[in-house]
């Protein structure tokens, strides 16, 4: 859902109270659409997050940690140059517009004090972050637009910044509720209340308008059907919002959840669904967006990785097909040796310069005459040697191709397991784990300047109905770590039979593992595999001590013995 102008006013009031006159300590740009400013005040250091991404736009106080790129982007470097050490003088909002202006007092290169303004325009697809001087001239923007794009304002260094145009609506922080009601019913009396409220009140989103309608009149209805008593309740609700904006009354902020996932947030409580209350507008917005943005970042990561591995897999399969064709050809080499021997046995009857020779094939029973092509530029003996060389070449090729095909098949199997892990990513952390694996295996180049410790993450955990702990690897590197380092000899190891998937361990912890625990862990192994959409799945299991990793094997590849196979139905857990 979108961040509306009224909610942005609550955020602006909170940030002004807590950030005013604090100094810019650090500036980061975790992704191409978000900036984080660390601001140091007298009592505390706070982080201001500004995100202009279409579905996650916000300007909030945050406690989240971010994975920053090893090399800061250009816009981040520009902000560091101009704003580092500066003092935040004020935060402004024009009416209930979806733009915040952050005014900073800074010193320029000559030591003169200046005021620079960083404006965050949170206006959907056209959202932007722009830095400009006191005279309004733009220093730079996160998104530049030039004269060729006639549908938007020109945003380029040196051009004067033009504020977003205000709409002809009521700013309820300045206009009384009586005026709002009068305008509402005089201009839009033939429309629905939800639509009319959005056309009348500046900064009111569809979800906030809907919540206001439900609280005031029980739901959306035509203005012509609203009674006088309902009109009074509507006026009272608008008055309540106005008092909250001015600070006369305190209020809470809400996030609505559905099946554990955040659905919406706002300053009015939803009527249905699971609701979580917050005292701070930043906490509510971050409670909603942190989960959503992590999911979006994870999806972006996964799409990038999926494209990389799919391309590599196509290349490997093409190479494998070519090698298998060459191997089939090499197995037909006996005909070259036979022709060489037949030419050698008939050298006396071959004239120099002949293009072919008719000889008796004594390999056949009964013998029959065959015609053998010759190179007229070569002597009869040289023609025989030519066939022998072709035979030897194909013999050597068979040995090399057999080895190369095994390598290609191992790579194909590994890449399929990576694609399976990508398909089961549950968020950004899982995607980052796979990215670390691909760095370790050479599919993604390491950034030598990046000195950060590789992200490891934790195993998935579950409990069987009779209390046994089950650990599940999230990717191939975790599979290796889980099986070869974490698991103990008498833990039970499980994996889907001949299908890419996670390694699963049942921790024995000195007890005999029950059949129930084995079955439930086998279901988890099936769910965390390429067979997750199937019905009945075969899962192998054995004690961990019977699982070995071959020398030089790719991540996640093991061999095992003394195993049993169990068939499970995925829907049973």
GITAQUI-V281520 format. One record per helix or strand of 2 or more residues. SS is the DSSP state (alpha for helix, beta for strand). FROM is the first residue (numbers start at 0). TO is the last residue. Records with the same first field share a line. If there is no record, write none. Layout:
SS->FROM-TO / FROM-TO
This chain:
alpha->4-18 / 73-82 / 123-125 / 176-186 / 192-199 / 205-216 / 222-224 / 227-245 / 280-329 / 333-344 / 346-348 / 379-422 / 427-439 / 475-485 / 514-526 / 543-545 / 569-571
beta->22-30 / 33-39 / 44-50 / 57-61 / 86-92 / 98-106 / 112-120 / 127-131 / 136-140 / 252-257 / 260-265 / 273-277 / 355-360 / 367-372 / 459-462 / 468-471 / 491-495 / 503-505 / 535-542 / 546-547 / 558-559 / 563-568
